[in-house]
Amino acid sequence: MRIALSQFTSGPEPEKNLALIEDDTHRAAAAGARVVVFPEASMACFGTPLAPIAQPLDGPWADAVRAIAAAAGTVVVAGMFTPAPHGRVANTLLATGQGVEAAYDKIHLYDAFGYAESDTVAAGSRIVTIDIESVRMGLATCYDVRFPELFRAHADVGAVATLLAASWGAGPGKREQWELLVRARALDATLWVAAVDQADPAAGGVVAHSSAPTGIGHSMVVGPDGTVRAGLEAEPGLLIADLDVDEVAAVRKKTSVLANRRLGRDS
């Protein structure tokens, strides 16, 4: 299964970000990718007031992504914001194209490192997977990577990969944590993890006027044995990678962490 990760820097204007999504979707499709994954907050960067730009899944921004996917003949996964009760939004991953239509609302909100995502974002509660040409993949967003239960839940329902979209916060040790956590989640669940982050704004010549998490780059594809198979640096780029679906079964046979799980029980 050939996939693509588009590491770009979104700005505050959803329409301009659509142009970036369109360009990289067509580039990815031309390279043979069956799915192209864009970062969290592809619709508009963090630091932007989210409630005014949020749109429903049947709104014009999502419909434009659907049109892009249809024109390119591939599946597109992109981060957007949808309305939620009490003036908040949901941090949503839209997956669309080639018979796929799903949306995942981020379950674990980034209330850490001095930032409180829950002030403006409502948490999701539903685990979501998609099937692309009979290959099942789970959806996850950014801070979710610190919670191995979600990735194991993907594996438990037959996923061989998790598509992880992020807008990772910068800071001391954060790059090291990003790589460690992505690799650990692949090992926890013995599945592929394709992790795409927003590019580091500074590396792309963009001035970030906010302390909000706006990305550090270093997107990567990690195999089910926890090894990094391909990756990018901090600047914008398009990563094309092939996932060997059969490798998942081979690794699970050799390293049976899922089969060997034991849940504590009251005596």
N, C-alpha and C positions, 0 to 999 in steps of 0.2 A: 504494500500500500504506500504509494508516494504521497507525501504531505508537504505543505509549505507553511512556514512561520514568517509572518510579516512584522518585523520589528520597526515600528515607525513612531514618530512623536505626534500625537494628536494635539490640536489646538482647541480653542474655546468655541469654534463655529462648526456645528454639525455638518453643514453643507460642504465646507472645504475638506473636512475629513472624509466625506464620501468620495471625493475625487482621488484621494490617496488609496482608499480601499479599492476603488475601481482599477486603478493602475496596477497595483500589486496582484489583484485577483487575475487579471488577464496575463500578467507575467508568469504567475504560478501555473495557470492552466496551460500556457504554452510550453511549460517545462514538464507537463504531464501530471501535475498534482491533482489528486482526487478531492482533497480538502485543503483549504487555506485558512489559517487561524490568525486572527488579529488580536491585539492586546485588549485587556480590560480598559474601559473608558475610551474606546475608539470613537465613540460618538462625540465626546467632548472631554477634555482633560480635567482631572481633579484640580480644584482651585476655582473652577467655574461654578456659579450658582446652578445647582442641578435641577431643582423643581421647575424653573421656567423652561428648561430645554427638554425635559422628559417627555416622551411620547409613548402611546400604547403600541402594542405589537402589531396592530393593524394600521399604524400611522404612516406618514409619508417617509420617515427616515428608514424604518424597517422595510417598507415596500421598495425603496430604492436599493437596499441591500439585496432583496430578493431578485430584483431585476438584474443587478450585477451578476449574481450567481447564475441566473438563467442564461444570460448572454455568454458567460464564460464556460458554461457546462460543467460546473464544479460545485462543491459544497463550500459555503462561507460561514465561518464562525466569528462573530465580532461582538465586542462589549458595548452595551448601550445602557440607557437609563429609562425605566418605565415608571409611570405614576404609582404611588402607593398611598395608603390612608394617612390622614393627619398631616398632609403637606410634605411627606417624605417621598423618596423614590426607592425603587428596587434596582440593585446593581445586577443587570441582566446580561447573560450571554445568549445571543440569538444564533441559532444554527439553521441554515436554510439552503435549499437547492438540491436538485437531483432526487426528489422525493423525500428529502429530509425536511422536517419542520418541527423545531423544538425550541424551548427557552428555559434556561437555568437561572434562577435567582440566587445570588451568592448567599451561602448559609452562614459562614463565619465572617463577622464584620471586624474591620481593622480598628479596634479600640486598643491601641498599643503605641509605644514610642511617642507619646504625647499627642497622638491624633485620635479623634473619636468619630469614626465613620458612622456610627449609630446615631449621631446627632441629626443626620440628614437622610440616612438610608435605613430601610426596613429589611430585616433578615429574611431570607428564604427558608424553606423547610423541606424541599423536595429534591431527592437525588434524581439526576437526569442522565440518561445515556442516549446515544444515537447510533443507528446502524448505517454504515456506508459500504455498499456492496457486500453485505453480510458480515462486515467487520464491526464489532461493537466497541464504541469508545465512550468514556465518561467525560463529563464536563465539570470543570472546577475553576475557581477564580482566586488568584492572588493569596490572600491570608489563609484560604482553605489549605494551602500546602503545609501548614503547621499542624494539621489534624489528620493523622494516618487513617482514621476510621472511614473517612469519605472515600479514599482511594481503595481501601479493602472492600468497601461496599460496591464500588464499580466492578472489581474483580469477581465478587460474589454473584453478580448478575450476568457474568459472561464477558465483561469488557477485557480487551487485550491492550488497551491504551487509555490514558487520560489526557485530554487536551486542556492544558492549564493556561489561562490568560491572566496577565498581571500588569499592574502599574506599580512596581516595587518602590518602596521608599528608600531614599538614599541615606547614608550615614555610616559611621565607623562599623566595620564588620558586616555590613548588610549584604555586600556582594558574596562574601564567604557563606553567610547563612542561606542565601538564595540557592547557591549550588549544592550545599550540603542537604538542604531540605528537599530539593527536587530529586536528587539522587536517592535520598533515604525513602521517599515515597515510592519510587520505582522498586526498590528492594522490598519494602513492606508488603507490597501487593503483587510483586513479580509481574509487572506490566510495563509497557512503554509509557514514558511521560514526555509529552511534547509541550514544552513550557516557553511561551512567548511573552516577553516583557515589552513595555514601551521603551524605545530608545532613550538613552540619556540625553535630555534636551541640550545640554552644553556641547555634547559630541556632535550634534547636528546643527550647531550654530543658533539654537533657540534659547532665548533668555527666559528662564522660569521666574515669575514674579510671585511665587507662593511657596509656602513650606509644605504644601500638600504632596503626597506621593506621586511623582511624575515619571518614574522609571529610571533604571540604571542600565538597561540593555542586557547583554549576556544571555540572550535566549539560547535554549539548548534542547537537544533530543537525547534522552537517556534510555538505554536499553533495560530490559527486565532484570538484568544482572547488576544494575546500578552504575554501569559505565557510560560516560558521556560519548556519544557517537558523532555528534556534530554540534557546532555552536557558533555564535556570533560574538563580536566585541561590543563596545558601547554604542557605536554609531548606527544609524538606520541601515537596514539590510533585509534581504529576502533569503531565508534558509530553506533549501530543498533537501528532503531526506526520505529514504525508503525504510519503512518499518517491516521487518520480517515477522509476520504474524505467527508463523510456526515456531519461532524461537521462544515464544511465551510458554507453550506447552513443554518444550524441552527444559527450560529453566525451572518451571514448576515441578517437573519430575525430579530434577537434581536437587533443588532447594525448596523443600516442601513446607515453607512457612505458613501457607494458608491451610494446608491439610493438618499441620501440627498444632494449630491453635487450640488452646484449652481455656474455657471460660470458668472463672471461679464460681463455685456453688456453695450454698449453705449446707453445712453437715447436718 
